[in-house]
Amino acid sequence: MSTEVREMFSSIATKYDVTNEVLSFGIHRLWRRKAVRLSTAKDGDRVLDCASGTGDLALAFKRKVGASGRVVGTDFCPEMLESAPAKAEKAGLQVDFQVADAMDLPFATDSFDVASISFGIRNVDDPVKCLKEMARVVRPGGHVVVLEFGQPNGAFGALFRFYSKTVMPAVGGLLTGNRAAYQYLPATSAAFPAGDKFLELMDQSGAYAAKSAHALTFGTAYVYVGTVR
């Protein structure tokens, strides 16, 4: 799956930011801020952002940890990272971006205080392995933060599913020229474990002493926080 996913993201990379802004109505910005707050990252901390894409969450963390902190953003798709350095420079922020696989990170054990991944863990071949690997590079007592889509229930859930299956592919296809990508993305979101089921994946990794799930926008997304053993 990794090769296919990499090629898909490569094809939409140049239009990813504007499409994300349109499809989410900008609410993804609020979700990222919530993830940073829940991470408890502070001035001077070392943060690794996996599946960093165009760098938005990495930049949010850099604003939090300040000049004395260090933020590294990684992604397994080089094309997704291409615009990230310029975005950081324009914002006056120093972030190190590099190509790396979240399931095989090129960092020493206990290198970071926080590791994060946003809307990326459902695209890895083995989410439990990814959770274990992210925990490996975080010091004991540090946090791994996962921002991922959920499956809202009730009337809002029905509306969201209609939007995901009908509107997202149409608009995403129009903006990027790759309708299939915006059929794949909501389909994987709908199938991926959310809420307590995702916490079970964290348990399976055996890497976390504590864990919590925080629903956003009626369960449209979740922030999961694990405290590393």
C-alpha positions in Angstrom: 0.0 0.0 0.0 2.9 2.4 0.8 3.9 2.7 -2.8 0.4 3.4 -4.0 -0.2 6.0 -1.3 3.1 7.7 -2.0 2.2 8.0 -5.6 -1.3 9.3 -4.8 0.0 12.1 -2.5 2.7 12.9 -5.0 0.0 13.6 -7.6 -2.0 16.0 -5.4 0.9 17.6 -3.5 0.9 21.0 -5.3 -2.9 21.4 -4.7 -3.0 19.8 -1.3 -3.1 23.0 0.8 -5.8 24.8 -1.1 -7.9 21.7 -1.4 -7.6 20.9 2.3 -8.7 24.5 3.1 -11.7 24.3 0.8 -12.9 20.9 1.9 -12.5 21.5 5.6 -13.8 25.0 5.6 -10.6 25.9 7.5 -11.6 23.9 10.6 -8.4 21.8 10.3 -6.5 24.8 11.8 -8.5 24.6 15.0 -7.9 20.9 15.2 -4.2 21.3 14.9 -4.2 24.0 17.7 -6.0 21.5 19.9 -3.5 18.8 19.1 -0.6 21.1 20.1 -2.3 22.1 23.4 -3.0 18.5 24.3 0.6 17.5 23.6 1.7 19.7 26.6 4.7 20.8 24.5 6.5 23.7 26.0 9.2 26.1 25.4 12.5 24.4 24.5 11.0 20.9 23.8 12.1 18.7 20.9 9.2 17.7 18.6 9.0 15.2 15.7 6.1 15.6 13.3 5.6 12.5 11.2 3.6 12.5 7.9 4.2 16.2 8.1 3.0 16.9 4.5 3.3 20.6 3.7 4.3 21.3 7.3 1.4 23.0 9.0 1.4 21.0 12.2 5.2 21.2 12.4 5.0 25.0 12.2 2.3 25.1 14.9 4.6 23.1 17.2 7.6 25.4 16.4 5.5 28.4 17.5 4.8 26.6 20.7 8.4 25.4 21.6 10.0 28.7 20.5 13.5 29.5 19.4 15.1 27.2 22.0 13.0 24.2 20.9 13.6 22.0 17.9 11.0 20.7 15.5 11.7 18.0 12.8 9.0 17.3 10.2 9.2 14.1 8.2 7.2 12.5 5.4 7.7 9.5 3.2 6.5 11.4 0.1 9.2 14.0 -1.0 6.7 15.9 -3.2 4.5 16.6 -0.2 7.5 18.2 1.7 8.6 20.3 -1.2 6.7 23.4 -0.2 7.3 23.1 3.6 10.7 24.8 3.9 9.5 27.9 2.0 6.4 28.0 4.2 8.6 27.9 7.3 10.9 30.5 6.0 8.0 32.8 5.1 6.7 32.4 8.7 10.2 33.1 10.1 10.4 29.7 11.7 13.3 27.2 11.7 12.0 23.7 11.1 14.1 20.8 9.8 12.2 18.8 7.1 13.4 15.4 5.8 12.1 12.4 4.0 11.5 9.5 6.4 9.0 6.6 6.9 7.0 6.8 10.2 7.4 3.1 10.6 11.2 3.2 10.4 12.4 6.6 11.8 16.1 7.5 11.4 16.4 8.9 15.0 17.9 7.5 18.1 15.7 6.2 21.0 14.5 9.0 23.4 15.4 11.8 20.9 12.2 13.8 21.4 9.8 15.1 24.0 6.8 14.9 21.7 6.0 13.0 18.4 2.9 13.7 16.3 1.2 12.5 13.2 -1.9 14.2 11.7 -4.2 12.5 9.2 -1.4 10.0 8.3 -1.6 7.0 10.6 -4.4 5.5 8.6 -2.2 5.5 5.5 0.7 3.5 7.0 0.9 -0.3 6.4 1.0 -1.1 10.1 -0.5 1.5 12.5 0.5 -0.5 15.6 4.1 -0.6 14.4 3.9 3.1 13.7 2.7 3.8 17.2 5.5 1.7 18.6 8.1 3.4 16.5 6.9 6.9 17.3 7.1 6.0 21.0 10.6 4.6 20.6 12.0 8.0 19.6 10.2 9.8 22.5 11.6 9.9 26.0 9.8 8.1 28.8 7.0 10.4 30.1 6.9 12.2 26.8 3.8 12.2 24.5 2.8 10.8 21.2 -0.1 12.8 19.6 -2.3 11.5 16.8 -4.8 13.6 15.0 -7.1 11.5 12.8 -10.6 11.5 11.3 -13.4 9.7 13.2 -16.9 8.6 12.3 -19.5 10.9 13.8 -22.9 9.5 14.6 -26.5 10.7 14.4 -27.8 13.3 12.0 -24.5 15.0 11.8 -22.8 11.7 11.0 -25.3 11.1 8.1 -24.6 14.5 6.7 -20.8 14.0 7.1 -21.0 10.7 5.3 -22.9 12.2 2.4 -20.4 15.0 2.2 -17.4 12.6 2.3 -18.8 10.2 -0.3 -20.3 12.8 -2.7 -18.9 16.3 -2.2 -15.3 15.6 -1.4 -14.5 13.4 -4.5 -16.2 16.0 -6.8 -14.5 19.1 -5.3 -11.2 17.3 -4.7 -11.2 15.9 -8.2 -12.0 19.3 -9.7 -9.2 21.1 -7.7 -6.5 18.4 -8.1 -7.4 16.5 -11.2 -7.3 13.3 -9.1 -10.9 12.3 -8.1 -9.7 8.8 -7.0 -7.5 10.3 -4.3 -10.5 12.0 -2.8 -12.5 8.9 -2.9 -9.7 6.9 -1.2 -9.1 9.4 1.6 -12.7 9.5 3.0 -13.0 5.7 2.4 -10.0 5.0 4.6 -11.3 7.5 7.2 -14.6 5.6 7.4 -12.9 2.2 7.8 -10.2 3.2 10.2 -10.6 2.5 14.0 -11.7 5.6 15.9 -12.3 6.5 19.6 -11.9 3.6 21.9 -11.1 1.3 19.0 -8.0 3.4 18.2 -7.0 3.3 21.9 -7.0 -0.5 21.6 -4.3 -0.1 18.9 -2.3 2.0 21.3 -2.6 -0.8 23.9 -1.5 -3.4 21.3 1.7 -1.5 20.8 2.6 -1.9 24.4 4.4 1.4 24.4 2.1 3.6 26.4 1.6 4.0 30.2 -1.5 6.1 29.7 -3.7 7.1 26.8 -6.7 9.3 26.0 -9.1 10.2 23.2 -10.5 13.7 22.6 -13.4 14.1 20.1 -13.5 17.1 17.9 -16.5 18.5 16.0 -19.0 15.8 17.1 -16.5 13.1 16.5 -15.5 14.2 13.0 -11.9 14.0 14.2 -10.0 12.9 17.3 -6.8 13.8 19.1 -5.2 10.8 20.8 -2.5 11.3 23.4 -0.3 8.6 24.6 2.2 8.9 27.5 5.3 6.9 26.6 6.5 4.2 29.0 
